[in-house]
Amino acid sequence: MALHLGKGTDLRMFRVERDGACKPEDGAGVSTQKVVPISQELMVGSGENLFGFMAKELKLFLEESGDLPHQKEKLLPLSFIFGFPIEQTGFFSNF
């Protein structure tokens, strides 16, 4: 499972099937995906509200894809990626 929070405008959720493969031609790929817009209120609000929203949407995604009932007893590997715009004026600046 992969979550991508892109520039704060939407949340993308992907169910990735690998079966031991690392390349698409070997069988690795995205089997299910969903994109959910993020409201302006969530974009500028608290992290608690944003991550609460993401947790609820992930649960809905797992329910819709039929994966949630199977995953209650076992761990679900999760990758989380987020991108946000910054202006970096030098290698050691803006940290």
N, CA, C and O atoms as a GROMACS GRO file, in nm:
protein
  380
    1MET      N    1   0.085  -0.116   0.000
    1MET     CA    2   0.000   0.000   0.000
    1MET      C    3   0.090   0.123   0.000
    1MET      O    4   0.191   0.127   0.071
    2ALA      N    5   0.054   0.221  -0.079
    2ALA     CA    6   0.130   0.346  -0.084
    2ALA      C    7   0.035   0.464  -0.076
    2ALA      O    8  -0.072   0.464  -0.138
    3LEU      N    9   0.074   0.564   0.000
    3LEU     CA   10   0.000   0.690   0.011
    3LEU      C   11   0.089   0.801  -0.041
    3LEU      O   12   0.208   0.805  -0.010
    4HIS      N   13   0.032   0.890  -0.120
    4HIS     CA   14   0.108   1.004  -0.172
    4HIS      C   15   0.027   1.130  -0.146
    4HIS      O   16  -0.085   1.145  -0.194
    5LEU      N   17   0.086   1.220  -0.070
    5LEU     CA   18   0.024   1.350  -0.042
    5LEU      C   19   0.099   1.450  -0.128
    5LEU      O   20   0.210   1.491  -0.094
    6GLY      N   21   0.038   1.489  -0.240
    6GLY     CA   22   0.106   1.573  -0.337
    6GLY      C   23   0.072   1.720  -0.325
    6GLY      O   24  -0.042   1.760  -0.351
    7LYS      N   25   0.167   1.800  -0.287
    7LYS     CA   26   0.155   1.945  -0.277
    7LYS      C   27   0.035   1.989  -0.194
    7LYS      O   28  -0.006   2.105  -0.200
    8GLY      N   29  -0.020   1.898  -0.116
    8GLY     CA   30  -0.132   1.933  -0.030
    8GLY      C   31  -0.265   1.946  -0.101
    8GLY      O   32  -0.363   1.987  -0.040
    9THR      N   33  -0.271   1.912  -0.230
    9THR     CA   34  -0.397   1.929  -0.303
    9THR      C   35  -0.479   1.801  -0.313
    9THR      O   36  -0.601   1.806  -0.328
   10ASP      N   37  -0.412   1.687  -0.304
   10ASP     CA   38  -0.486   1.561  -0.310
   10ASP      C   39  -0.408   1.449  -0.242
   10ASP      O   40  -0.286   1.456  -0.223
   11LEU      N   41  -0.482   1.346  -0.206
   11LEU     CA   42  -0.426   1.226  -0.145
   11LEU      C   43  -0.446   1.112  -0.244
   11LEU      O   44  -0.559   1.084  -0.284
   12ARG      N   45  -0.338   1.047  -0.282
   12ARG     CA   46  -0.346   0.934  -0.374
   12ARG      C   47  -0.313   0.807  -0.295
   12ARG      O   48  -0.214   0.801  -0.222
   13MET      N   49  -0.398   0.707  -0.312
   13MET     CA   50  -0.379   0.579  -0.245
   13MET      C   51  -0.364   0.472  -0.351
   13MET      O   52  -0.443   0.465  -0.445
   14PHE      N   53  -0.263   0.389  -0.336
   14PHE     CA   54  -0.233   0.284  -0.433
   14PHE      C   55  -0.221   0.149  -0.364
   14PHE      O   56  -0.158   0.138  -0.259
   15ARG      N   57  -0.279   0.049  -0.422
   15ARG     CA   58  -0.257  -0.090  -0.380
   15ARG      C   59  -0.158  -0.147  -0.480
   15ARG      O   60  -0.189  -0.157  -0.598
   16VAL      N   61  -0.041  -0.183  -0.433
   16VAL     CA   62   0.066  -0.229  -0.520
   16VAL      C   63   0.082  -0.380  -0.507
   16VAL      O   64   0.093  -0.433  -0.397
   17GLU      N   65   0.083  -0.447  -0.621
   17GLU     CA   66   0.105  -0.592  -0.625
   17GLU      C   67   0.247  -0.617  -0.676
   17GLU      O   68   0.284  -0.570  -0.784
   18ARG      N   69   0.325  -0.690  -0.597
   18ARG     CA   70   0.463  -0.716  -0.640
   18ARG      C   71   0.487  -0.863  -0.669
   18ARG      O   72   0.552  -0.894  -0.769
   19ASP      N   73   0.439  -0.951  -0.588
   19ASP     CA   74   0.464  -1.096  -0.605
   19ASP      C   75   0.612  -1.125  -0.625
   19ASP      O   76   0.649  -1.211  -0.705
   20GLY      N   77   0.696  -1.052  -0.552
   20GLY     CA   78   0.840  -1.072  -0.562
   20GLY      C   79   0.904  -0.999  -0.678
   20GLY      O   80   1.026  -0.998  -0.691
   21ALA      N   81   0.823  -0.937  -0.763
   21ALA     CA   82   0.876  -0.866  -0.879
   21ALA      C   83   0.910  -0.722  -0.844
   21ALA      O   84   0.845  -0.661  -0.758
   22CYS      N   85   1.010  -0.668  -0.908
   22CYS     CA   86   1.049  -0.530  -0.887
   22CYS      C   87   1.022  -0.442  -1.008
   22CYS      O   88   1.020  -0.319  -0.995
   23LYS      N   89   1.000  -0.502  -1.124
   23LYS     CA   90   0.978  -0.426  -1.247
   23LYS      C   91   0.838  -0.456  -1.301
   23LYS      O   92   0.790  -0.569  -1.288
   24PRO      N   93   0.773  -0.357  -1.361
   24PRO     CA   94   0.639  -0.381  -1.417
   24PRO      C   95   0.634  -0.499  -1.514
   24PRO      O   96   0.537  -0.575  -1.514
   25GLU      N   97   0.736  -0.514  -1.595
   25GLU     CA   98   0.735  -0.625  -1.692
   25GLU      C   99   0.747  -0.761  -1.624
   25GLU      O  100   0.719  -0.864  -1.686
   26ASP      N  101   0.789  -0.763  -1.496
   26ASP     CA  102   0.798  -0.888  -1.421
   26ASP      C  103   0.675  -0.913  -1.333
   26ASP      O  104   0.671  -1.010  -1.257
   27GLY      N  105   0.575  -0.826  -1.344
   27GLY     CA  106   0.452  -0.847  -1.268
   27GLY      C  107   0.425  -0.747  -1.158
   27GLY      O  108   0.321  -0.756  -1.094
   28ALA      N  109   0.515  -0.654  -1.134
   28ALA     CA  110   0.492  -0.553  -1.030
   28ALA      C  111   0.404  -0.443  -1.088
   28ALA      O  112   0.419  -0.406  -1.205
   29GLY      N  113   0.313  -0.390  -1.009
   29GLY     CA  114   0.232  -0.280  -1.058
   29GLY      C  115   0.121  -0.242  -0.964
   29GLY      O  116   0.097  -0.308  -0.863
   30VAL      N  117   0.055  -0.134  -0.998
   30VAL     CA  118  -0.056  -0.082  -0.919
   30VAL      C  119  -0.182  -0.154  -0.960
   30VAL      O  120  -0.218  -0.154  -1.078
   31SER      N  121  -0.249  -0.217  -0.864
   31SER     CA  122  -0.371  -0.290  -0.897
   31SER      C  123  -0.496  -0.207  -0.872
   31SER      O  124  -0.596  -0.223  -0.943
   32THR      N  125  -0.492  -0.118  -0.774
   32THR     CA  126  -0.607  -0.036  -0.740
   32THR      C  127  -0.556   0.101  -0.696
   32THR      O  128  -0.452   0.110  -0.630
   33GLN      N  129  -0.628   0.206  -0.732
   33GLN     CA  130  -0.589   0.338  -0.686
   33GLN      C  131  -0.710   0.428  -0.667
   33GLN      O  132  -0.816   0.405  -0.726
   34LYS      N  133  -0.692   0.529  -0.585
   34LYS     CA  134  -0.799   0.625  -0.559
   34LYS      C  135  -0.734   0.760  -0.530
   34LYS      O  136  -0.633   0.767  -0.460
   35VAL      N  137  -0.793   0.866  -0.583
   35VAL     CA  138  -0.745   1.002  -0.559
   35VAL      C  139  -0.856   1.078  -0.489
   35VAL      O  140  -0.970   1.081  -0.535
   36VAL      N  141  -0.820   1.142  -0.376
   36VAL     CA  142  -0.918   1.217  -0.297
   36VAL      C  143  -0.868   1.360  -0.283
   36VAL      O  144  -0.756   1.381  -0.236
   37PRO      N  145  -0.947   1.460  -0.323
   37PRO     CA  146  -0.904   1.599  -0.305
   37PRO      C  147  -0.899   1.637  -0.157
   37PRO      O  148  -0.975   1.586  -0.075
   38ILE      N  149  -0.809   1.728  -0.126
   38ILE     CA  150  -0.794   1.778   0.010
   38ILE      C  151  -0.844   1.922   0.013
   38ILE      O  152  -0.804   2.004  -0.069
   39SER      N  153  -0.933   1.950   0.106
   39SER     CA  154  -0.991   2.084   0.116
   39SER      C  155  -0.887   2.187   0.161
   39SER      O  156  -0.787   2.152   0.223
   40GLN      N  157  -0.914   2.312   0.130
   40GLN     CA  158  -0.826   2.422   0.172
   40GLN      C  159  -0.817   2.425   0.325
   40GLN      O  160  -0.710   2.454   0.380
   41GLU      N  161  -0.927   2.396   0.392
   41GLU     CA  162  -0.930   2.395   0.538
   41GLU      C  163  -0.829   2.293   0.594
   41GLU      O  164  -0.757   2.322   0.690
   42LEU      N  165  -0.825   2.174   0.533
   42LEU     CA  166  -0.729   2.073   0.578
   42LEU      C  167  -0.585   2.111   0.542
   42LEU      O  168  -0.492   2.083   0.618
   43MET      N  169  -0.567   2.176   0.427
   43MET     CA  170  -0.433   2.214   0.382
   43MET      C  171  -0.365   2.310   0.479
   43MET      O  172  -0.245   2.302   0.501
   44VAL      N  173  -0.443   2.400   0.536
   44VAL     CA  174  -0.384   2.502   0.624
   44VAL      C  175  -0.414   2.477   0.771
   44VAL      O  176  -0.370   2.554   0.856
   45GLY      N  177  -0.485   2.370   0.802
   45GLY     CA  178  -0.522   2.339   0.940
   45GLY      C  179  -0.416   2.259   1.012
   45GLY      O  180  -0.300   2.255   0.972
   46SER      N  181  -0.458   2.196   1.118
   46SER     CA  182  -0.365   2.120   1.203
   46SER      C  183  -0.325   1.987   1.138
   46SER      O  184  -0.400   1.930   1.058
   47GLY      N  185  -0.208   1.940   1.174
   47GLY     CA  186  -0.162   1.810   1.128
   47GLY      C  187  -0.252   1.699   1.178
   47GLY      O  188  -0.273   1.599   1.110
   48GLU      N  189  -0.305   1.716   1.299
   48GLU     CA  190  -0.396   1.616   1.355
   48GLU      C  191  -0.518   1.596   1.266
   48GLU      O  192  -0.560   1.483   1.241
   49ASN      N  193  -0.576   1.706   1.221
   49ASN     CA  194  -0.693   1.696   1.132
   49ASN      C  195  -0.657   1.635   0.997
   49ASN      O  196  -0.731   1.553   0.944
   50LEU      N  197  -0.543   1.674   0.942
   50LEU     CA  198  -0.500   1.622   0.812
   50LEU      C  199  -0.475   1.471   0.820
   50LEU      O  200  -0.522   1.396   0.736
   51PHE      N  201  -0.401   1.428   0.922
   51PHE     CA  202  -0.370   1.285   0.932
   51PHE      C  203  -0.493   1.204   0.972
   51PHE      O  204  -0.504   1.087   0.936
   52GLY      N  205  -0.584   1.264   1.047
   52GLY     CA  206  -0.711   1.198   1.077
   52GLY      C  207  -0.792   1.175   0.950
   52GLY      O  208  -0.849   1.068   0.930
   53PHE      N  209  -0.796   1.276   0.863
   53PHE     CA  210  -0.863   1.265   0.733
   53PHE      C  211  -0.800   1.154   0.650
   53PHE      O  212  -0.870   1.073   0.589
   54MET      N  213  -0.666   1.152   0.647
   54MET     CA  214  -0.596   1.051   0.569
   54MET      C  215  -0.626   0.911   0.621
   54MET      O  216  -0.645   0.818   0.542
   55ALA      N  217  -0.631   0.894   0.752
   55ALA     CA  218  -0.662   0.762   0.811
   55ALA      C  219  -0.802   0.717   0.773
   55ALA      O  220  -0.823   0.600   0.739
   56LYS      N  221  -0.899   0.809   0.780
   56LYS     CA  222  -1.037   0.774   0.743
   56LYS      C  223  -1.046   0.736   0.596
   56LYS      O  224  -1.114   0.639   0.561
   57GLU      N  225  -0.978   0.811   0.509
   57GLU     CA  226  -0.982   0.782   0.366
   57GLU      C  227  -0.912   0.649   0.335
   57GLU      O  228  -0.957   0.574   0.248
   58LEU      N  229  -0.804   0.621   0.405
   58LEU     CA  230  -0.736   0.493   0.384
   58LEU      C  231  -0.826   0.377   0.426
   58LEU      O  232  -0.833   0.275   0.357
   59LYS      N  233  -0.896   0.392   0.538
   59LYS     CA  234  -0.988   0.288   0.582
   59LYS      C  235  -1.098   0.265   0.478
   59LYS      O  236  -1.130   0.151   0.445
   60LEU      N  237  -1.156   0.374   0.426
   60LEU     CA  238  -1.259   0.362   0.322
   60LEU      C  239  -1.204   0.292   0.197
   60LEU      O  240  -1.270   0.206   0.139
   61PHE      N  241  -1.084   0.329   0.157
   61PHE     CA  242  -1.020   0.268   0.040
   61PHE      C  243  -1.002   0.118   0.060
   61PHE      O  244  -1.029   0.039  -0.031
   62LEU      N  245  -0.957   0.078   0.178
   62LEU     CA  246  -0.937  -0.064   0.206
   62LEU      C  247  -1.070  -0.138   0.212
   62LEU      O  248  -1.080  -0.253   0.168
   63GLU      N  249  -1.173  -0.072   0.266
   63GLU     CA  250  -1.306  -0.135   0.268
   63GLU      C  251  -1.360  -0.152   0.126
   63GLU      O  252  -1.413  -0.258   0.092
   64GLU      N  253  -1.347  -0.048   0.044
   64GLU     CA  254  -1.398  -0.052  -0.093
   64GLU      C  255  -1.325  -0.156  -0.178
   64GLU      O  256  -1.386  -0.220  -0.264
   65SER      N  257  -1.197  -0.175  -0.154
   65SER     CA  258  -1.120  -0.270  -0.233
   65SER      C  259  -1.130  -0.413  -0.178
   65SER      O  260  -1.081  -0.508  -0.240
   66GLY      N  261  -1.195  -0.426  -0.063
   66GLY     CA  262  -1.212  -0.559  -0.003
   66GLY      C  263  -1.092  -0.608   0.073
   66GLY      O  264  -1.086  -0.725   0.111
   67ASP      N  265  -0.994  -0.521   0.097
   67ASP     CA  266  -0.873  -0.562   0.167
   67ASP      C  267  -0.882  -0.550   0.319
   67ASP      O  268  -0.810  -0.619   0.390
   68LEU      N  269  -0.970  -0.465   0.369
   68LEU     CA  270  -0.975  -0.441   0.513
   68LEU      C  271  -1.007  -0.565   0.595
   68LEU      O  272  -0.937  -0.591   0.693
   69PRO      N  273  -1.109  -0.644   0.560
   69PRO     CA  274  -1.137  -0.761   0.643
   69PRO      C  275  -1.021  -0.860   0.650
   69PRO      O  276  -1.003  -0.927   0.751
   70HIS      N  277  -0.942  -0.869   0.545
   70HIS     CA  278  -0.831  -0.963   0.542
   70HIS      C  279  -0.710  -0.911   0.619
   70HIS      O  280  -0.623  -0.989   0.659
   71GLN      N  281  -0.704  -0.781   0.641
   71GLN     CA  282  -0.583  -0.724   0.699
   71GLN      C  283  -0.591  -0.700   0.849
   71GLN      O  284  -0.491  -0.660   0.909
   72LYS      N  285  -0.705  -0.723   0.913
   72LYS     CA  286  -0.718  -0.695   1.056
   72LYS      C  287  -0.620  -0.778   1.139
   72LYS      O  288  -0.574  -0.731   1.243
   73GLU      N  289  -0.589  -0.896   1.096
   73GLU     CA  290  -0.504  -0.986   1.174
   73GLU      C  291  -0.357  -0.980   1.132
   73GLU      O  292  -0.272  -1.036   1.201
   74LYS      N  293  -0.326  -0.913   1.021
   74LYS     CA  294  -0.187  -0.908   0.979
   74LYS      C  295  -0.146  -0.766   0.942
   74LYS      O  296  -0.230  -0.681   0.912
   75LEU      N  297  -0.018  -0.743   0.945
   75LEU     CA  298   0.033  -0.610   0.913
   75LEU      C  299   0.021  -0.582   0.765
   75LEU      O  300   0.036  -0.673   0.682
   76LEU      N  301  -0.005  -0.458   0.732
   76LEU     CA  302  -0.012  -0.414   0.593
   76LEU      C  303   0.104  -0.320   0.567
   76LEU      O  304   0.106  -0.209   0.621
   77PRO      N  305   0.201  -0.360   0.486
   77PRO     CA  306   0.313  -0.270   0.456
   77PRO      C  307   0.261  -0.141   0.393
   77PRO      O  308   0.175  -0.144   0.305
   78LEU      N  309   0.314  -0.029   0.439
   78LEU     CA  310   0.265   0.101   0.395
   78LEU      C  311   0.382   0.194   0.365
   78LEU      O  312   0.475   0.207   0.445
   79SER      N  313   0.377   0.257   0.251
   79SER     CA  314   0.475   0.358   0.213
   79SER      C  315   0.403   0.492   0.211
   79SER      O  316   0.292   0.501   0.158
   80PHE      N  317   0.463   0.595   0.268
   80PHE     CA  318   0.402   0.728   0.270
   80PHE      C  319   0.499   0.827   0.211
   80PHE      O  320   0.613   0.840   0.257
   81ILE      N  321   0.453   0.897   0.108
   81ILE     CA  322   0.536   0.996   0.039
   81ILE      C  323   0.459   1.128   0.039
   81ILE      O  324   0.340   1.131   0.012
   82PHE      N  325   0.528   1.235   0.070
   82PHE     CA  326   0.463   1.364   0.055
   82PHE      C  327   0.560   1.464  -0.005
   82PHE      O  328   0.679   1.464   0.026
   83GLY      N  329   0.505   1.547  -0.090
   83GLY     CA  330   0.584   1.650  -0.155
   83GLY      C  331   0.526   1.786  -0.121
   83GLY      O  332   0.404   1.802  -0.115
   84PHE      N  333   0.611   1.879  -0.100
   84PHE     CA  334   0.563   2.014  -0.075
   84PHE      C  335   0.663   2.112  -0.136
   84PHE      O  336   0.784   2.086  -0.137
   85PRO      N  337   0.613   2.223  -0.186
   85PRO     CA  338   0.702   2.319  -0.251
   85PRO      C  339   0.785   2.397  -0.149
   85PRO      O  340   0.734   2.442  -0.046
   86ILE      N  341   0.914   2.412  -0.178
   86ILE     CA  342   1.001   2.497  -0.098
   86ILE      C  343   1.090   2.574  -0.194
   86ILE      O  344   1.106   2.537  -0.310
   87GLU      N  345   1.148   2.678  -0.143
   87GLU     CA  346   1.247   2.751  -0.221
   87GLU      C  347   1.379   2.734  -0.149
   87GLU      O  348   1.399   2.787  -0.040
   88GLN      N  349   1.469   2.660  -0.210
   88GLN     CA  350   1.600   2.637  -0.149
   88GLN      C  351   1.700   2.726  -0.220
   88GLN      O  352   1.723   2.711  -0.341
   89THR      N  353   1.760   2.818  -0.146
   89THR     CA  354   1.851   2.915  -0.206
   89THR      C  355   1.996   2.871  -0.198
   89THR      O  356   2.084   2.934  -0.258
   90GLY      N  357   2.024   2.766  -0.125
   90GLY     CA  358   2.160   2.714  -0.113
   90GLY      C  359   2.158   2.575  -0.054
   90GLY      O  360   2.056   2.531   0.000
   91PHE      N  361   2.269   2.506  -0.062
   91PHE     CA  362   2.275   2.367  -0.018
   91PHE      C  363   2.247   2.353   0.132
   91PHE      O  364   2.178   2.260   0.173
   92PHE      N  365   2.299   2.445   0.213
   92PHE     CA  366   2.282   2.436   0.358
   92PHE      C  367   2.181   2.537   0.412
   92PHE      O  368   2.183   2.567   0.531
   93SER      N  369   2.095   2.589   0.328
   93SER     CA  370   1.996   2.685   0.376
   93SER      C  371   1.856   2.625   0.375
   93SER      O  372   1.832   2.520   0.315
   94ASN      N  373   1.765   2.692   0.442
   94ASN     CA  374   1.623   2.651   0.450
   94ASN      C  375   1.603   2.518   0.519
   94ASN      O  376   1.517   2.440   0.477
   95PHE      N  377   1.678   2.489   0.623
   95PHE     CA  378   1.658   2.366   0.699
   95PHE      C  379   1.582   2.397   0.823
   95PHE      O  380   1.554   2.307   0.902
   0.00000   0.00000   0.00000
